[in-house]
Amino acid sequence: MGKTPRSRGRITYGPKGTVTRFGSLNGGFSVPVLQESCDDIRGPGDCDPLTITRNEISGGVINSPNDNFFAPYFNNYRCDFADNWGQVSHLSFTDDLPSDSLIATQAAARTNPSRPSVGVISNLLELGDIVRLMRDTVFQLRKDAYRARRSFRGAFRAGGNSWLLGLFGVAPLIRDLKSISQFAELYIQRCKEVKKLQTSNGLRRTIDFGVYSTKARSAKVVQSNWGGFISTTFDVNTVQRIRAHTRWMPDVTFNDAYASGDMARQVRNAVLGAEVNLSSLWDGLPWSWLVNWAYDVGSFQRARLNIIPAYLSGVHVMRHTRTTWSCPFYTDGRIRMSPLTMTLESKTRKPSSVSPTAHFPLLSGSDMGILAALGTKWL
C-alpha cells in the first residue's frame, strides 16, 4: 500500500445573533466559532509532513437597549469583524527565525550517540594557548597595573586580559572537571542510548530548540454596519515553539563492535571526546567560535561523528505557532461589546537535512565581551 496525501477539516458553528433597525431584522443565522484542518500523508510508517491549523473565536458579542426606533437594537450580535479570518494573521518576527537546516544540524549534534560530554582532545590542543595566555596575562597585568595609574588604556587592557583568561582558560576547565566528576552517570546514560540503538526502532529523541515571541498593537474597526460603529485596539501576541525529532540507527559495523566487546571503549571515548577527529580538531582552533557564529560548522562536525557506529535515519523539524488577537470590553454608553479574542494556531512537521548553514544572529553578551576584550589588545 502506497502513501497518499489527505486533507481533513471541520467547522463548529454558533449563533450570529440579531440586529433590528427601522423595523428590519437582520442576522439570525449561524457563523463559525471554530475552524480546524489537517493535511497529512496516509500510508505505512510515520513522521511524514504534517500541517494542522486551528482558528477559534470567543466573545465580541454586541448588545444595546431596544428603546429607540431609529437606533439599532443589537441582541447578542457577534461583531462583523469576527466573521472574516482574512483580517488577522500571525505576526512577522523582527529577528529571522532559525532555518530548518540549522535546527536539524544542531538537533543531530545534540542527540548523536557519539557526541562528547567532555572535550579531552580539544582541551589538550588548547592547553598550550591557555598556558601562554596565563603567562602573558600575569605579565601584562603587572605591566598594565603601572599604566593604569597613568591612563585608562592600561586599565582597559588589564581588564580585557583577565576576561579572556577566565572565559577561555578557567571556565572551560571548570566545566570539564565537573563533567568528569559525573562521568559514571554520563557513561551509564550513554550505554542506555546504545541499548536503544539495538532495538528495531533505533534511538529516537525529541528536543526543545527554542521559543520565540513577538508582540504588537493593532487598531481595527470591528463593527460598521447597521448603524453601529465600534473601533478598538487589539493586543496581538505571537509565540512559536520549535522542536526537533531525530532517529538514529546502527550501521553495518555496530553488531561486530558490540560482539567483540569493543563497544565499552567506544562509549567511553565518545563521552570523553578522547578520539582525534575533525570535530575535536575544529573545537581546538582558537577562532572557531567566531566562524560558528556565521556558519555552524561545529554542530555540523558533531552531527557527523561516528565513534559509536550509527547513522542519522531522519530528522524532522516541528513548529507550533500560536497568535492571539484580543481587545477589551467596549462601551459608548448605549452599545456594549464583550471582550473579543481570536486565536490562530498552526502546527507543522517537516523532514530536513544536516548541513553547515549560514546564519547571522545578534551577538550575545558573551560574544560582545570577547570582541571587546580582544579589542583592548590593540589599544
N, C-alpha and C positions, 0 to 999 in steps of 0.2 A: 504494500500500500504506500503510495507516494504522499508527498506533502502538498497541501493546497491552502491558499490564503483564505481567511474567513473574516467577515465583518459582522458584528452584532451591536445592537443598540436598543435602548428603551427610554420612554419618556413618561414621567409621572405628572399628572395634571392636578390643578387646584382651581378654585373659583376666582374669576376676574373681579366679581362684584359689579355694582351698577352705579351709573351716574344719570341724574334726571335734570333736565333744564328746559324751560318753556314747555313743560308737559311731555317732552320726548324722553323716552327711556333708552339708554344705551348700555352695552355690556351684557352681563348675564350669561356669558359663556365661560368655557374653561381655558386656562392658559398653563403652559409648562412651569413647573416649580423645580423639576429635577430632570436633567438630561445626561444619559450615560452611554458610552460607546466603547467597543473593544475591537481592535484589529490585531489578529494574530495569525499563526500558521497551524493548520490542523494536520496531524500525522504522527508517526512514531518519533520518539526522542523528546527532548525538551531544550530550553534555553534558546528558542528561536526568537526572532524580532517580535516585539510586542509594543502596542500603543494603547493606553487606556485614558479616556477623558471623562471628567465628571463636572457638571455645572449645576449649581444649586442656588436658589433664590429664597430668601426669607424676609418678611416684613415689607415695607414700602406700601402699606395699606392706608388709603386716604378716607377720611370721614369728615362730614360737615353737617350742620343742622338743616333741617327741612323747614325753613321759616321764611323763605323769600322766593316768589315765583320766578324772578329774574336772575337769581343767583343759583349756581349749580348745587345740587344735592348729591354728595358722594356718600355711598353706602358700602363700606368695606371694599372700595375700589382700589385694585392694585395699580400703582402708577405705570404709565405707558413706557417709561424708560426701561423698566424691568422686563419688558416683552421683547427687547432687541439685544441679543447677546453680542452682536457685532460692535456695539459701542464700548465694550470693555475687553481687556486683554491682559496678558502677563506684561509686567514692566520689563524694559530692557535694562540689563545690568551695565552700570557705568564702567566697571572693570571687566575685561574679557574673561569669560568663564574658561576653565581648562578644557582642552580638546579631548575627544575620546581616546586618541592615541596616547596623549600624555598620561591620562588616567590609567589606561591599560598597562602602560610601561611601568608606572610606579606601583600598581597593584601586583603585577607579576614579580617585581623586585621584592615587595614586602611579603609575598607568600611563597616564593621559591624555596623548596626544601633545602637548597644549597646556600641560602643566604647566610652571611656571617653575623653573629651576635657580638663578636669581639674581633677587631682587626689586627691580628698579630703581625702579619706581613707588612701591612701599611704602616703600623706603628714602628716597626724596625726600619722601614725606609725613611720615616720622618724623624727617627731618633737623632741622626746627625744634625739635622736642621734645628731640632729642639735644643740640643746641647749648645750649638753655636748661638742660637737666639738667647739662651740663658746667659752665656758668657758675654755676648755683646750687650745685653740689657744691663747686666751688673756694671759693666764698664761704662756704658752710656749714661746710666743713672748717676754714677759718681761724677761724670763729666758734665752732665746736664744740670745736676744739682747746683754746681757752681754758676752755670749760665743762668739758671732760673732766678738767681738773686739779682741778675743784671737785666734780664729780658723775659718777655712772655714766651719767646720761641723755645728757649730751653725748657721751660715748664711744660709746654705742649709736647715736645719731643720725648721727655721723660715719661709723661702720661701715656703717650702712644705706644712706646716700647713695652711698658708694663701691661697694657691692654692686650697686645699681640702675644706676649708670653703667657698670659693667663688663658687666652682663647685657644691658641694653637698648641701650647705646651702643657699646661696644668690640667685644663678642663677635659681634654680627650683622655689623658692618662687616668684621671679620676673615674670617668665613665667606664673605661675598660676594666679598671680594677674592680669596680662594683659588679660588672658583668661576670668577671672571672670568679668572684666570690659566690655568684649564683650559678656557676657552671653546671653543677649537678642537676638543678632544676631545669635549666635550659636544655641540657642533654636529654633528660627524660622526656621533655615536651617534644623535642625533635624526633626522638625514637617513636613516639606516638604517631607523628606525621608519616614516618616511614612505614609504619604498620598499615596506615590508611592507604598508602600507595599500593599495597599488595591486594587491596580489595578490587572488585570489579568496577566500582565507581571511581577509584583513584582518590586523590586528595582534593577535596573541594573546600574552598574558603571564600567567604564574603566579607569584605572590609568596608568600613566607612571612609570615604575620601575627604569629604568636607561639606559644610553647609554655607550657602551664600544667600545674602538677602539684600533687598533694596526697598526704599520707601519713596512715596510721592503724595502730593495732594492734587486733586483734580476737580474743577468746578463743572457741574453739569446741570442742565435743565431736565428735571425728571418728569415734569407734567406741564403741558402747554395747551392741551385740548379741553373742550367742554367748559370753557370759562374759568378753568383753574390754572394758575401759574405757580410752579414751585421750582426754585433754583437752590441748589445746595452744594456743599463741598464734600467730596469723598476723601477718606484716608485710604490710600492704596498701599498694600504690603505684599511683596513677592518674595517667597523663600524657595530655594532649590537645594535639595539634599542629594548628594551624589554618592553612590556606592559602586563597587565593582565585584564581580564574581569570577573566580578563577578555578580552573580544573587542571590538575597535574596528573600525569600517568607515567608509570615506569617505562623506561626504554628497554631495548633488547638486552642490555648488559646487566640489568638490575638483578635478575634472578641468580646469575653467576656470581655477582659480588655478594649477594646475601648468602648463597650456599657455601661460599668459600670462607665465610667469617670475616670478610674484609669490610663489611658494612659498618661495624662499630668504629673502625678507624676513619672511614669516610664521614660518618656523622660527627665525630669529634673534630675533624679538620674543618668541616663546614661551620660548626658553631664557633670555633676559634678563629676562623678565617686564616688557617695555617697553611694554605697552599698558594703558591705563586701562580697568578693568573692575571688576565687583563684587568679585572675588577680591582684586585689589590694593588696592582701597579698604578692604575689610574688614581685610586684614592691616595696613594703616596705622593703624587705630584703636588707641589706647593700651590699652584694656581688652579687646581681642578674645580674648586668651589665656584670660581668666577665663570668658568666655562659651563658648569652645571646650571648657573643662573640663566644662561641664554639657551643652552642645549642640554637636556637632561641625560648626559652621557653616563653619569654614574649609575642611575637607575637602570639604564639600558644594559650596562655591563652586568649588574647584579641579577637582572632578569634572565640573562643568558648563562649564568653559572651552572655547571653540571657536575659538581663534586659528587653529589648523590645522583645516580643515573635516573633522570626523569625529564620529561618534556611537557611543555605547556600545550594542552589539547584545546583550550579555549579560554577566552577572557571576554566578559560581557559587561558593558557599562550601563548602569541603571540611574536614571534621573527622575526625581519626584519633585515637580514644581507645583506650588500652591499659591494662589493670589486671592486676596480678599479686598473687595471694594465695599466700604461701609460708610454710611452717613448717619448722623444722629436724628433724634426726634425733631420734627419741623412743625411750626405753627405760626400762623399770621393773625391769630385771634379768632378767625372763623373756620379756616381749613386746617386740619391736623393730619400729619402723616407719621406713621410709626417708623422707627429706625429701619433702614434698608441695608441688607447685606447680600452681596453677590459673590459667590465663591467659584473660582475656576481651578480645576485640579487636573494635572496630566502626569502620567507615568509612562516612561519609555525604557525599553531594554534593547540594546543593540550589540552585536558582536564587534570586536575591534581587534587591533593587532599591536604588537610591540615594535617600537622604532624610536630612535633618538629624535625627539620632537623639539622644534624651536619654540620657545616661549619667553616672554619678557615681562615677568611680573614686577610689581613695585618692589624696590629694595626694602628688606625688613630692617628693623632697628639694629640687629646684629650685623647685617651686611653693611649698613651705613657706618657702623662703628669700626668695622675692619678697614673700609676705604679711608675713613678719617684718620685712623692710626697709621696706615701706610702713607698717607699724605704728610704726616708730621716728619717723616724721614727725609723729605725733600725740602723742609723749611730751612 
